Amino acid sequence: FFDMLYRSTPGGDPWSFAAEAKEQARFDHLASVVGVRKVGRCLEVGCSTGELTRRLVDLTTYLVALDVAPAAVETTRSVLERAGGSTGFD
């Protein structure tokens, strides 16, 4: 179901995470909890559209981002590539 949902939505963002100011503020807040220090390892379960992943990638030494929907992982990979972040996750 979720893979189909991501694939059928333009830009792969069925919840408009990239466009919604409220969601952007939530992701910014979650990333700010880490602060300026770099953490060792981080696991993001449900990377969805990669909006939070994009913020976490520079705050961690090793980040594992996963999702049940392959299309969500593809979207996250694209977001990281556009942001110049790591693209070495599956």
Secondary structure, 3 states (H helix, E strand, C coil): CHHHHHHHCHHHCCCCCCCCHHHHHHHHHHHHHHCCCCEEEEEEECCCCCHHHHHHCCCEEEEEEECCCHHHHHHHHHHHHHHCCCCCCC
